[in-house]
Amino acid sequence: MSDQVVSASAPDAPAIVVELDAYVLPQGHRVWKASAGKTHRFYRAVRDANTIFPDIRGLEELGDVPDDWTDEKVLKRIADDRWERELASRARGNQEQTTQGVNKQDRGVLTFANRLWNEANHGDLIIVPPDGWKEHVLIGEILTEAGSISRVEARDGEYEGTFFGRRVKWLTSVSKTELTPDLISVLHSRAAVFTIPRNLKEEVYRHAYGNFVYDGAYTAEFRTEKERFTAEDSAVVGTWLNAMDVLRNSLRNGDPRLDASLADLGLETLPASEAAELKIDIQSPGEIFVRTVGPFALSLMALFALSGCSAEVVDKNAVTVKLKHVGAGDHSVEVAVEKDVNAMKTALGEQRIEKSGQLVKRAENNALVSTNATLKSVP
């Protein structure tokens, strides 16, 4: 993940600068499920070494330069490893399971290894499930380019040896109880390495990034740490969110609603087909997710942060928005968010900006609501 922040405004233009902890994901970005060995035996080794690797022993016999390996050599090493384990199992009195020589199972292991070593790209996410429910699901970002394979030492019972995998930065760990049944079902698939389906990727992104843009969908997260979220708290947050949503919709229809107060906008009803997709989950802590097709979700984050400026300053100065990018994220996103934020604050005008700031301050101070947006510079 690149921590580079990019602004769409000219660098010399005086502006209020708002930095969002929101990530722009490139088209084709992938989320991979990878097992930490059979029965997840290397879960802790993978976690602690910040490296995800296939459970193939003895690869160091092929040399320490993976670029020199061939599929044929790796396949033979996979088959030999399986046979060595088979003989050890028989010596412990277990039933015969396999025969010597390359088989279909070995070719499958090679396929999984190549996906991990040579197909997963720098910036792709990797999700590693544990065995059972005690440990958390790991979500991390691959730090190296495809084909860049790292060596790691790991222990499996009495065996300790060398394995080869990809370096990972763990972004978060999530209890299985926080995941949907569909995602849990996919993670329990017997396939060792594969890409998560498109319809489940956004769930993973929400856990990994919180705020993100992918394939035209903008998602923003607001949180409250308040133990008892009151009716007043709900009214303050709901009024502000709905007022911004009504204004957004009015601007899309060419009407800035100059005669309407912020309270009037906050109490208006929008048709479901025109309202932003909003999910409020107020527990302890609570979460508010806004998902929109278009920049409005991230614009809300920026507008929330602007409460840190006086209404006069916001009214008279342009706003520059900075975002973070994963890989080759679309840099036109900044342009869209900035355009939306500036259009909305212009339509609000100084008086309604003042009222908006008051509501946001009440949400921050009384309802303990926050979002990952920071004022970096105020002219």
C-alpha positions in Angstrom: 0.0 0.0 0.0 1.4 3.4 -0.9 1.0 6.0 1.8 1.4 8.7 -0.9 -1.3 11.4 -0.7 -2.3 13.1 -3.9 -4.1 16.4 -4.3 -6.0 17.4 -7.5 -5.6 21.1 -6.9 -2.7 23.2 -8.1 0.1 23.2 -5.4 0.3 27.0 -5.3 -3.4 27.7 -4.9 -4.4 28.8 -1.4 -6.9 26.4 0.0 -8.1 24.6 3.0 -6.4 21.2 2.8 -8.3 18.1 4.2 -6.5 14.8 4.3 -8.8 11.7 4.2 -7.6 8.3 5.5 -9.4 6.8 2.5 -7.8 4.5 -0.1 -8.3 4.5 -3.9 -8.0 1.0 -5.2 -7.1 0.3 -8.8 -9.3 -1.6 -11.3 -8.3 -5.2 -11.2 -7.3 -5.1 -7.6 -7.6 -8.6 -6.1 -8.2 -10.1 -2.7 -6.7 -13.6 -2.2 -7.5 -16.2 0.3 -4.5 -18.2 1.3 -4.3 -21.1 3.8 -1.5 -21.2 6.3 -0.7 -24.8 5.6 -2.8 -27.9 6.0 -5.1 -27.5 9.1 -3.8 -23.9 9.2 -0.7 -25.3 11.1 1.5 -22.3 10.1 -1.0 -19.6 11.1 1.2 -18.1 13.9 4.3 -18.5 11.8 2.7 -16.7 8.9 1.4 -14.0 11.2 4.7 -13.4 13.1 7.0 -13.6 10.1 4.8 -11.3 8.0 5.2 -13.8 5.2 2.6 -16.0 3.6 4.1 -19.2 2.2 2.9 -22.6 0.8 3.6 -25.7 2.9 6.3 -27.2 0.7 9.4 -28.6 2.4 12.8 -28.8 0.9 12.6 -26.1 -1.7 16.0 -24.8 -0.6 17.4 -27.9 -2.3 16.6 -26.2 -5.6 18.9 -23.3 -4.7 18.4 -20.0 -3.0 17.4 -18.1 -6.1 13.7 -18.9 -6.9 14.1 -17.2 -10.3 16.2 -20.2 -11.4 13.5 -22.7 -10.4 11.4 -24.4 -13.1 7.9 -25.8 -12.7 9.3 -29.2 -13.3 11.8 -29.0 -10.5 9.3 -27.5 -8.1 6.7 -30.2 -9.0 9.2 -33.0 -8.4 10.1 -31.4 -5.0 6.4 -31.2 -4.1 5.9 -34.9 -5.0 9.1 -35.9 -3.1 7.9 -33.9 -0.1 4.5 -35.6 -0.1 6.1 -39.1 -0.4 8.5 -38.3 2.5 5.6 -37.4 4.7 3.7 -40.5 3.5 6.6 -42.8 4.6 6.8 -41.0 8.0 3.1 -41.5 8.4 3.3 -45.2 7.7 6.2 -45.5 10.1 3.8 -44.2 12.8 1.4 -47.0 12.0 -1.0 -45.1 9.8 -2.8 -46.5 6.7 -1.3 -46.0 3.2 -2.7 -42.9 1.5 -0.7 -42.2 -1.6 1.9 -43.6 -4.0 5.3 -42.5 -5.1 5.6 -40.2 -8.1 3.9 -37.0 -9.3 0.1 -37.1 -9.1 -2.9 -34.7 -9.5 -2.6 -33.5 -6.0 1.0 -32.4 -6.5 0.0 -30.4 -9.6 -2.7 -28.7 -7.6 -0.2 -27.7 -5.0 2.1 -26.3 -7.8 -0.9 -24.2 -9.1 -1.6 -22.8 -5.6 2.1 -22.0 -5.1 2.4 -20.2 -8.5 -0.7 -18.1 -7.7 0.9 -17.0 -4.5 4.4 -16.5 -5.8 3.8 -15.3 -9.4 0.2 -14.0 -9.8 -0.6 -12.0 -6.7 0.4 -8.4 -7.3 2.0 -5.8 -5.1 -0.8 -4.1 -3.2 -3.3 -7.0 -3.5 -4.8 -8.1 -0.2 -4.3 -11.5 1.3 -6.8 -13.0 3.8 -5.7 -15.9 6.0 -8.3 -17.8 8.0 -7.4 -19.6 11.3 -8.4 -23.0 12.5 -11.6 -22.7 14.5 -12.9 -19.5 16.1 -10.4 -18.6 18.7 -7.8 -16.9 16.5 -8.7 -14.0 14.2 -8.8 -13.8 10.4 -5.7 -12.0 9.2 -6.0 -9.4 6.4 -2.8 -8.0 4.9 -1.3 -6.3 1.9 1.3 -7.9 -0.3 4.5 -5.8 -0.2 6.5 -7.2 -3.1 6.1 -7.5 -6.8 4.9 -10.8 -8.4 7.8 -13.2 -8.5 9.6 -11.7 -5.6 9.9 -14.6 -3.2 11.3 -14.4 0.3 12.8 -17.1 2.5 11.5 -17.8 6.0 12.2 -20.4 8.7 9.1 -22.0 10.3 8.3 -24.9 12.6 5.7 -27.6 12.2 5.6 -29.9 15.2 9.1 -31.4 15.5 10.0 -30.3 12.0 11.7 -26.9 11.5 12.8 -25.9 8.1 12.9 -23.4 5.2 9.9 -22.2 3.3 9.4 -19.6 0.6 6.6 -17.0 0.3 5.6 -13.4 -0.1 6.1 -10.5 2.3 2.9 -9.1 3.8 2.0 -6.1 5.9 -0.9 -7.1 8.2 -3.5 -4.3 8.2 -6.0 -5.8 10.6 -7.3 -9.0 12.2 -11.0 -9.7 12.5 -13.0 -12.1 14.5 -15.0 -14.5 12.4 -18.1 -13.4 14.3 -17.7 -10.0 12.5 -17.8 -11.6 9.0 -20.8 -12.5 7.0 -21.7 -16.2 6.6 -21.0 -16.0 2.8 -17.4 -14.8 3.4 -16.8 -17.4 6.1 -18.0 -20.1 3.8 -15.6 -19.0 1.1 -12.7 -18.9 3.6 -13.4 -22.5 4.5 -13.0 -23.7 0.9 -10.5 -26.5 0.6 -8.6 -24.7 -2.2 -5.4 -23.3 -0.7 -5.0 -20.1 -2.7 -7.7 -18.3 -4.8 -9.2 -14.9 -5.4 -12.3 -13.8 -3.4 -15.4 -13.2 -5.5 -16.3 -9.7 -6.6 -19.4 -9.6 -4.4 -17.4 -10.2 -1.2 -14.4 -7.9 -1.9 -16.0 -4.8 -0.5 -16.6 -6.5 2.9 -12.9 -7.2 3.1 -12.1 -3.7 2.1 -14.3 -2.3 4.8 -12.3 -4.2 7.4 -8.9 -3.4 5.9 -9.3 0.2 5.0 -12.6 1.6 6.5 -12.8 4.3 3.8 -12.2 3.4 0.2 -13.1 3.8 -3.5 -13.3 0.8 -5.7 -15.0 0.3 -9.1 -17.0 3.5 -8.8 -18.3 2.8 -5.3 -17.2 5.3 -2.5 -17.5 4.1 1.1 -17.0 6.2 4.2 -17.0 5.2 7.9 -18.1 7.2 10.9 -17.7 5.9 14.4 -19.0 6.6 17.9 -17.3 5.5 21.1 -20.3 6.5 23.3 -21.6 3.7 25.5 -25.1 5.0 25.5 -26.2 6.5 22.2 -29.2 8.7 23.0 -32.2 9.7 20.9 -30.7 13.3 20.9 -27.4 11.9 19.5 -29.3 10.0 16.8 -31.3 13.1 15.9 -28.2 15.3 15.6 -26.3 12.8 13.5 -29.3 12.0 11.4 -30.2 15.6 10.7 -26.7 16.5 9.5 -26.4 13.4 7.3 -29.9 13.9 5.8 -29.4 17.6 5.2 -26.1 16.9 3.3 -27.9 14.2 1.3 -30.9 16.4 0.4 -28.5 19.2 -0.6 -26.5 16.7 -2.7 -29.6 15.6 -4.5 -30.9 19.1 -5.0 -27.6 20.2 -6.6 -27.8 17.2 -8.9 -31.2 18.6 -10.0 -29.7 22.1 -10.4 -31.4 23.6 -7.3 -29.1 24.7 -4.3 -32.2 25.3 -2.1 -31.0 28.7 -0.9 -34.2 29.5 1.0 -34.2 26.3 3.0 -32.6 26.2 6.4 -30.3 23.3 7.4 -32.9 22.0 9.8 -35.5 22.0 6.9 -33.1 20.0 4.7 -32.4 17.7 7.6 -36.1 16.8 8.0 -36.9 16.4 4.3 -37.8 13.0 2.8 -35.8 11.7 -0.2 -37.2 8.9 -2.4 -35.3 5.7 -1.7 -34.0 5.7 -5.3 -32.3 9.1 -4.8 -31.0 8.8 -1.2 -27.4 7.7 -0.4 -26.9 4.1 0.8 -26.6 4.5 4.6 -26.1 1.9 7.2 -26.2 2.8 10.9 -25.0 0.3 13.4 -25.1 2.0 16.8 -23.8 -0.4 19.4 -20.7 0.1 21.7 -18.7 1.2 19.8 -21.1 2.1 16.9 -20.5 2.5 13.2 -22.2 4.5 10.5 -21.3 3.4 6.9 -22.2 5.6 3.9 -21.8 4.0 0.4 -22.5 6.0 -2.7 -22.0 5.7 -6.5 -20.0 8.9 -6.8 -17.9 11.0 -4.4 -20.6 12.0 -1.9 -19.5 9.5 0.8 -15.9 10.9 0.9 -17.3 14.4 0.6 -19.1 13.8 3.9 -15.8 13.0 5.6 -14.3 16.3 4.3 -17.3 18.4 5.2 -17.3 16.8 8.7 -13.6 17.9 9.1 -14.4 21.5 7.9 -16.2 22.1 11.2 -12.7 22.8 12.5 -12.7 26.0 10.5 -14.8 29.1 10.9 -17.8 29.4 8.6 -16.2 32.5 7.0 -13.0 30.8 6.2 -14.8 27.8 4.7 -17.1 30.1 2.7 -14.3 32.2 1.2 -11.7 29.5 0.4 -11.5 26.5 -1.9 -11.0 23.0 -0.4 -8.3 20.7 -1.5 -8.7 17.0 -0.7 -5.9 14.5 -0.3 -6.4 10.7 -0.6 -4.2 7.6 -0.4 -3.6 5.2 -3.2 -3.0 1.5 -3.4 -0.9 0.7 -6.4 -2.1 2.6 -9.5 -5.3 4.0 -8.0 -7.3 6.4 -10.2 -6.0 9.9 -9.4 -9.1 11.5 -11.0 -10.9 10.5 -7.8 -9.4 13.5 -6.0 -10.8 15.8 -8.7 -14.3 14.4 -8.3 -14.3 14.6 -4.5 -12.9 18.2 -4.5 -15.4 19.3 -7.0 -18.3 17.8 -5.0 -17.0 19.3 -1.7 -16.6 22.8 -3.1 -20.0 22.7 -4.9 -21.7 21.7 -1.6 -20.0 24.3 0.6 -20.7 27.0 -2.0 -24.3 26.0 -2.1 -24.5 26.0 1.7 -23.2 29.5 2.1 -21.7 31.0 5.2 -24.9 30.9 7.4 -25.7 27.2 6.7 -22.0 26.3 6.9 -22.1 27.8 10.5 -25.2 25.6 11.3 -23.5 22.5 9.8 -20.4 23.1 11.9 -22.6 23.4 15.0 -24.3 20.1 14.3 -20.9 18.4 13.7 -19.5 19.8 16.9 -22.5 18.4 18.8 -22.0 15.1 17.1 -18.3 15.1 18.1 -18.6 16.4 21.6 -21.9 14.8 22.8 -22.2 11.7 20.6 -18.5 11.1 20.3 -18.7 10.7 16.6 -15.5 10.8 14.5 -14.2 10.0 11.1 -10.7 9.7 9.7 -10.4 13.2 8.1 -7.8 15.7 9.2 -7.5 19.4 8.6 -3.9 19.8 7.4 -3.8 23.4 6.3 -6.1 26.4 6.8 -5.3 29.7 4.9 
